[in-house]
């Protein structure tokens, strides 16, 4: 049970820290939006970005006002309404995307469907290509999590299901349900790249949802009972989630650092982390060893093909190394779960964000901005920390008043 500090003042207070957090949240929203905005609006993109930043400032001011008026703990119905709106958008826009009337659409769901079908037939899932001719990039963990939805007829049905689970996670993660709603509105609904992934059936944002859920509940069950069956299930789920995308290699060092700092000691931490690591290895490595040349999840290196080969090979090793270095700073900082997500965001951004920025800023390639949306997982992680910090700013004010 979480205790909510009573509010004794009706005066809304906006600090410089709030302004800084507003800018950071706006940056996260830009990363989650600029790809689709650039694709559809071209020279008008700047206008939409400025309008979005203004809208975020209004949302955050409203959130602070709710907190100052003792209304921060809004009713569950608001979150349920958000889910219904998202599902309605999916129900309307998914068939349009699949019809290809307005373009070729996304082949993200097609990649999951093809590869998961091959996995069910005990075939190597990475030999085939999508209808757009692209290689299949989700890792085996993402395919395993897609299998139940494939069996009921449509892989993209996982998107509404995982969204519901993610909303529940947000309620547990944030102190106030109003903060959870504000985060969801800004990053999921107004973040047009994330929204596009959701309505077309692509899983790129969805696997960020379930990695957040997996990390959160694994650490919660560790703190409560490291030997219980719930912790074992949470560990297996975390291992499967880690095997969904290569960028989540930054998560295990942070999880270990958190566990070393909370309660149980080194032996318990290492023993607990062993289960998700072994699960991820058992799921991923056999496919990688079976045919390394066709293990297309490592196609991420293709994002550097616009560079001369000698520079591309350096960045291919340098960027993941820097990402792991950032993740390892968690051993030297006091970690709360919110700060763990912050470091996870900064570390994972190091893997994919530089390629888009280099393509756009140095080579003046227009599609470089569209590549920025590959860092939306990092933006979601950082935004979780920023919204958490924003609501904790109200708690500090309340404690000062009390």
Secondary structure, 3 states (H helix, E strand, C coil): CCCCCCCCCCCCCCCHHHHHHHHHHHHHHHHCCHHHHHHHHHHHHHHHHHHHHHHHHHHHHHHHHHHHCCCCCCCHHHHHHHHHHHHHHHHHHHHHHHHCCCCCCCCHHHHHHHHHHHHHCCCCCCCCCCCCCCCCCCCHHHHHHHHHHHHCCCCCHHHHHHHHHHHHHHHHHCCCHHHHHHHHHHHHHCCHHHHHHHHHCCCHHHHHHHHHHHHHHHHHHHHHCCCCHHHHHHHHHHHHHHCCCHHHHHHHHHHHHHHHHCCCCHHHHHHHHHHHHHHHHHHHHHHHHHCHHHCHHHHHHHHHCCCCHHHHHHHHHHHHHHHHHHHHHHHCCCCCHHHHHHHHHHHHHHHHHHHHHHHHHCCCCCHHHHHHHHHHHHHHHHHHHHHHHHHHHHHHHHHHHC
